[in-house]
Amino acid sequence: WKGVLSSAYAIFGIIMIFPINWMANHYGKRTTLSIIFGLVLVGSVGKWFVFTPGNPWKLLIDPLLCSPVWTALSVLTPSMLADVCDDDELQHGMRREGLMGSLFSWIQKTGYALAFFGAGVVLNLTGFNASLGGMQSSSTILGMRLTLAISTAVWSIIAIWLLAYYPLTKERAYEIRDALEARRGA
């Protein structure tokens, strides 16, 4: 079932490329990401009901609600970084894509490392015992389900909150681009 779940994430992620680009072009990148993190927030509640024994096909609800965020992060955040580079050039008169790109990459890699570390800590805190395989205690399963649902909700809320402070709207990004082109004479 892990293979089915992972394949569904990949398939839904590919399917969502066009709708995410369409939304970003019509509503702006910040609004699109906020909507998608809102969808993940709904998905976090769904995780409580999806990851239960009995009807394994319910697993397909999870990628339906939560896979678009991976596509959006892969497509929109680099584009938002380019907007930040444009804004930085407008304010300071020089291009610093290398600095911004390396900082972005460092933050991503640090986030991945902390996520793996946190997953290990959570497994230990829930009492997970790898030698038991699928025969974990009911308290361990409960702890894992709570962590999965609650942590997904918490990180979605944090992302939506941070996006509220992202200053570059679609209109502002176009204004910056026009100002830079006028400055460069192109």
Stockholm file with secondary structure:
# STOCKHOLM 1.0

chainA/1-186         WKGVLSSAYAIFGIIMIFPINWMANHYGKRTTLSIIFGLVLVGSVGKWFVFTPGNPWKLLIDPLLCSPVWTALSVLTPSMLADVCDDDELQHGMRREGLMGSLFSWIQKTGYALAFFGAGVVLNLTGFNASLGGMQSSSTILGMRLTLAISTAVWSIIAIWLLAYYPLTKERAYEIRDALEARRGA
#=GR chainA/1-186 SS CHHHHHHHHHHHHHHTHHHHHHHHHHHCHHHHHHHHHHHHHHHHHHHHHHSSSSCGGGGGHHHHHHTHHHHHHHHHHHHHHHHHHHHHHHHHSSCCHHHHHHHHHHHHHHHHHHHHHHHHHHHHHHTCCGGGTTCCCHHHHHHHHHHHHHHHHHHHHHHHHHHHTCCCCHHHHHHHHHHHHHHHTC
#=GC SS_cons         CHHHHHHHHHHHHHHTHHHHHHHHHHHCHHHHHHHHHHHHHHHHHHHHHHSSSSCGGGGGHHHHHHTHHHHHHHHHHHHHHHHHHHHHHHHHSSCCHHHHHHHHHHHHHHHHHHHHHHHHHHHHHHTCCGGGTTCCCHHHHHHHHHHHHHHHHHHHHHHHHHHHTCCCCHHHHHHHHHHHHHHHTC
//
